[in-house]
Amino acid sequence: MSILDAHETIRTRFVTIIEDPGSLSVQHDNMEYAKPENQLWCRFTILTGGKNRRSIGSAVSRYRNFGIATAQLFSPIGLGEKVQMTLADLINDTFISVAVDGVIFQTPKIIKMGRIGSEWQINVDCPFYFDTLE
């Protein structure tokens, strides 16, 4: 599995289960986006970081790659947290301890970031890993 394959697997799962059914406005990595006014919206980012070698002594080495997918949920101040927390729970349930096409998700974390300018922000961090052969 390549890093691109892993990112596509993660993004497809988010779009299919979270974004499309709920008609959620989402800003994806390096895509044009017009932020909606006075409504809930999300920024979805996938980051990959370090990797560890998982095999020794073979011609092809297996590496475990680690990353995190983050859904940043924004809503206007004054609307309360109910809609954001309901969505955060859905994202948590979608990515908790599941394996999808070679990407293994661990336990997500819901983090209240609080007021950011004129919006209230809640993040859902979804750690994952996948193996590559090199």
C-alpha positions as CSV (number, residue, x, y, z in Angstrom):
1,M,0.0,0.0,0.0
2,S,1.3,3.5,-0.9
3,I,0.7,6.7,1.1
4,L,-1.6,7.8,-1.7
5,D,-3.6,4.6,-1.4
6,A,-3.9,5.0,2.4
7,H,-5.1,8.7,2.0
8,E,-7.6,7.7,-0.6
9,T,-9.0,4.9,1.6
10,I,-9.4,7.3,4.6
11,R,-10.9,10.1,2.6
12,T,-13.3,7.8,0.8
13,R,-14.5,6.4,4.2
14,F,-15.0,10.0,5.5
15,V,-16.9,11.1,2.4
16,T,-19.1,8.0,2.2
17,I,-20.1,7.8,5.8
18,I,-19.9,11.4,7.1
19,E,-19.8,14.0,4.4
20,D,-22.3,12.8,1.7
21,P,-25.1,11.4,3.9
22,G,-25.2,14.5,6.1
23,S,-24.6,17.0,3.3
24,L,-21.7,18.4,5.4
25,S,-19.7,21.2,3.9
26,V,-16.0,20.0,4.0
27,Q,-12.7,21.6,3.1
28,H,-10.3,18.9,2.0
29,D,-6.5,19.1,1.6
30,N,-5.4,21.4,-1.2
31,M,-8.9,21.8,-2.7
32,E,-10.8,25.0,-3.5
33,Y,-13.3,25.8,-0.9
34,A,-15.8,28.6,0.0
35,K,-16.6,28.6,3.7
36,P,-20.3,28.7,4.3
37,E,-21.7,31.5,6.4
38,N,-23.5,30.9,9.7
39,Q,-23.6,27.1,9.5
40,L,-21.6,24.0,10.6
41,W,-18.6,23.2,8.4
42,C,-15.6,20.9,8.6
43,R,-11.9,20.9,7.6
44,F,-10.7,17.3,7.0
45,T,-6.9,16.8,7.0
46,I,-4.8,13.6,6.7
47,L,-1.2,13.7,7.9
48,T,1.3,10.9,7.7
49,G,4.5,10.9,9.8
50,G,7.1,8.5,10.9
51,K,7.5,4.9,10.1
52,N,9.2,1.9,11.8
53,R,10.8,-1.1,10.1
54,R,8.7,-4.3,10.8
55,S,10.8,-7.0,9.2
56,I,14.5,-8.0,9.3
57,G,16.6,-10.0,6.9
58,S,14.4,-10.1,3.8
59,A,15.0,-8.6,0.4
60,V,11.9,-6.5,0.8
61,S,11.4,-4.7,4.0
62,R,8.0,-4.1,5.6
63,Y,7.5,-0.6,7.2
64,R,4.7,0.5,9.5
65,N,3.6,4.1,8.6
66,F,1.8,6.2,11.2
67,G,-0.6,9.1,10.7
68,I,-3.6,11.0,11.9
69,A,-6.8,12.2,10.2
70,T,-8.3,15.2,11.8
71,A,-11.9,16.5,11.4
72,Q,-12.0,20.1,12.6
73,L,-15.7,21.0,13.2
74,F,-16.6,24.7,13.2
75,S,-20.0,26.3,14.0
76,P,-21.0,29.9,14.7
77,I,-20.8,31.1,18.3
78,G,-24.2,30.8,20.1
79,L,-25.5,27.7,18.5
80,G,-24.4,25.3,21.3
81,E,-22.5,22.1,21.0
82,K,-25.2,19.5,20.3
83,V,-24.9,19.3,16.6
84,Q,-21.0,19.4,16.7
85,M,-20.8,16.7,19.4
86,T,-23.3,14.5,17.6
87,L,-21.2,14.7,14.5
88,A,-18.0,14.2,16.5
89,D,-19.5,11.0,18.0
90,L,-20.4,9.8,14.5
91,I,-16.8,10.4,13.3
92,N,-15.5,8.6,16.4
93,D,-17.7,5.6,15.7
94,T,-16.7,5.6,12.0
95,F,-13.0,5.4,12.7
96,I,-12.6,3.6,16.1
97,S,-10.7,0.3,16.0
98,V,-11.5,-0.7,12.5
99,A,-9.4,-2.0,9.6
100,V,-10.3,-0.8,6.1
101,D,-8.4,-1.9,3.0
102,G,-5.1,-2.2,4.9
103,V,-5.5,1.0,7.0
104,I,-5.9,0.2,10.7
105,F,-7.6,2.9,12.8
106,Q,-6.9,3.2,16.5
107,T,-8.9,5.1,19.1
108,P,-10.0,8.7,18.1
109,K,-9.9,11.6,20.5
110,I,-12.6,14.3,20.6
111,I,-11.0,17.6,21.7
112,K,-12.9,20.8,22.4
113,M,-10.7,23.6,21.1
114,G,-13.2,26.3,22.1
115,R,-13.7,29.7,20.6
116,I,-11.6,30.5,17.5
117,G,-12.6,34.0,16.3
118,S,-16.3,34.0,15.6
119,E,-16.6,30.2,15.6
120,W,-16.7,27.3,18.1
121,Q,-14.3,24.5,17.2
122,I,-14.2,20.8,18.2
123,N,-11.6,18.4,16.7
124,V,-11.7,14.7,16.2
125,D,-8.2,13.2,15.8
126,C,-8.3,9.7,14.3
127,P,-4.9,8.0,14.5
128,F,-4.1,5.2,12.0
129,Y,-1.3,3.1,10.6
130,F,-0.6,1.0,7.5
131,D,2.2,-1.1,6.2
132,T,4.3,-0.6,3.1
133,L,6.9,-2.8,1.4
134,E,10.1,-1.2,0.3
